[in-house]
Amino acid sequence: MNRFRRVAAAVPMLLTLPLLLILASQSVSQSKHLYADPKRRLQVLFTQLSAYGQIWESHREPMTPLFNQDDDVLVVRSGDYQPSHFTIIPSPANTLQLESEFMQGPGGSLPLRTRITYELRRNQLRILYRFEATATVEVSNGLDIRIMSSKWKCIQSRNHFSNLESILCEDREQDHHHALQQVYEFSDEHRRMVLLFPNPYHSLVSISERAPLLLFHWHILPASSLIKAQPPKGPGFASVLEKGFVLERELQLFVLNQVDQPIPFPLAYLSPYPNGFDQLITIGLDDIPFYRWTIPGAGDDNDSPIQRQLIALLQNHPLMKMSWLMVPDAIIEAQDLANPDYPSGKWWQAHSVHRILTAAPEAYKQWLRNIDRHRQVLGYEDRVALGNHGLHHTPEREYGHNWEFQYNDPVLCDSTFSAILREYDQLGLSSACRQWIRFPGFMFSRSAVDALIKNRFVLFDYDQGAIGAPWVFFLAPQGRIWGLQVQWEGDSPQPYSVMDQALSRGMVCHCAGHPGVWFKGGDPAAFARLDSLFFAAERNYPHLGYLWPDELAQFAEQTARLQALDMQYTTHMLIFSFFGQTDGQSLYLEWPQQTALPTYAFVDDQEAGLPLECRNARLICRLPKMPAAEHRIRIPFPAPIRELELSTTAVTAQSVGLNVFSFYPNPFNHSTKILFRLPDSACAGPTEIALYNAAGQRVRTLFSAEAPPGLHELNWDGRDDRNRPLATGVYFCRFVSRQLVRTLKVTLVP
């Protein structure tokens, strides 16, 4: 076990204190010493969350701990670096904020400020991570948040479409790489802990089985070694953050004392794909533009069987999109350069290398411009996009034969892509067709990725032997680039089962290869096989969509910028709020199976409802196109769900005492109800509930008296103590009892 020995924790209070083992009843005090004791504050938060697991039980049983004493719990790391010198930021009773100015490691410090906010919201612990570069920094070891536990025996993940196989803590060593999975359930014999990622493009995860441990890594910034690059390899793949750059991530954590029962409350998260698609297929094909400058589908006598079959495939599948990859000829120098594979004067035979600008006829160039602008002339140009294939099979240079991008050479890589962009401009092609690259041979160096980011590419693809994750990204001062793993290689050819394996998991099935090999030189049997394969995918997955790879990257970029702000619900309504701009996104809801399903959702203050679709045991709300702003999605329940009344707080009588404190409706424009429940006489006594404005001024006292045990209901009409209407805006309702202080936000709207 020495190989698993862990160094000091990034958040010492999470590691050194058995905060999740001490689950006895504790009072929440607002005394000054509490702010000086982060361990106790965090202990109280987790104790309250743990107590929530009993709310759904009809009988009381001893609570089991969430973790064992020596587990690592939500530890922030960058390799051997960890946040150092945490300080506490004063915060409300149900919140703990910690901040560290830098990360410390064996090589010194990283200028990365870390702020962690733990906020207990009803039945969930909302954890917000904020990372800020105080100077330009390369995060060469990545940045991740880790759970290392011997308590949990199983991890089950799922996304908007399907459940993945369970990962068990068994006597074996195995690694799993996930992307776009948004719900993770940790379980043992008695309890479940649920992690929810509201944003799919913030959920890059790897899990390692190392009995008796399960290691869960949530990758905030991924990093990767150069598996297939050749010496000189150069540095590995990593993100570079400019001074002032801020990265924010959110995690929601729930606890239940039920192992086999459905989650009894709604979960809400954003979709990974546009237009309500459950699965996606993307296609990138080499060997195009076609050799001999023939235009497919134009009736040219030289049109080959391969070209005709490729167009027929598009015609047979009306929703299909393809990217055809090209290489401008500016990077090919004199025709007599040595290349033993392609003799002098035979460059038209070379893999995707054509002297387009200098040798192609004008009609061929115009055909490319039609595809670039999706101007329909031959009938398929709106379904095809152009991409790039780099320097594939270029003449040998100082690195040797067919060097491609596998050697670290920043100057050459940057000049190459600069030449590519000039060539596109000279051909009259727009920036839309220079968005992504299929790396030839999937061998590429760090200098190639850096040059792509600098030249505003948005995506590259790679095979399964290059990077472990199915989906990855890297940040740089010039922008972000996404990486997509090939799932189905048509040259082999791989069977439909390989494609089905990706689609059945709700994943992107990125298909790649060469049409000449796909169709075996124009063999009708090969075409029939491919045709039937895509028909099978469309038949088996009715909500399957096709996108161009760069189109997917652009959607991912927009979705990654969305920030989930809150998810709250009462017995009557669920409200999901977020900040950002939408164009094709959807909201997915996992709904308690025992309740009636809602049928409509309402966006912001719009009166017209959006219909909800039930699919795969989930509700889907397709969001309209909305500008960058804070938005609220309101979903009223067809009938009150009284069971959810208990889930408006995470505490029970055994822990703190107040197990209901909520507003309905919230926001409101006329009147709202305040509910609070004190379960027994030990929690009852002098109680005050008052409202404060955003400046901290008290505007209304709603209750100030002895509160007996039981459920209490108050009404607020939006007026102050002098019966004057208050201005619209945000107000804070403060509950003060014997040993408890709670604050809730309520919004008065016009």
URBELNOR-V409241 format. One record per helix or strand of 2 or more residues. SS is the DSSP state (A for helix, B for strand). FROM is the first residue (numbers start at 1). TO is the last residue. If there is no record, write none. Layout:
SS;FROM;TO  SS;FROM;TO
//
This chain:
A;2;4  A;12;15  A;32;35  A;38;52  B;72;78  B;81;84  B;87;89  B;95;100  B;102;105  B;108;110  B;112;121  B;124;133  B;137;139  B;143;149  B;154;158  B;167;168  B;173;179  B;183;187  B;192;196  A;200;202  B;204;210  B;213;221  B;239;241  B;246;256  B;267;270  A;274;276  B;279;286  A;291;293  A;305;316  B;322;326  A;329;331  A;347;349  A;356;359  A;362;373  A;381;383  B;384;388  A;410;426  A;431;433  B;436;438  A;440;442  A;446;454  B;459;462  B;471;476  B;479;485  B;488;489  A;496;504  B;508;514  A;515;518  A;524;540  B;544;546  A;549;560  B;563;569  B;573;582  B;586;590  B;600;603  B;610;611  B;613;615  B;618;622  B;626;636  A;642;648  B;658;664  B;672;678  B;685;692  B;698;707  B;710;716  B;729;736  B;741;748
//
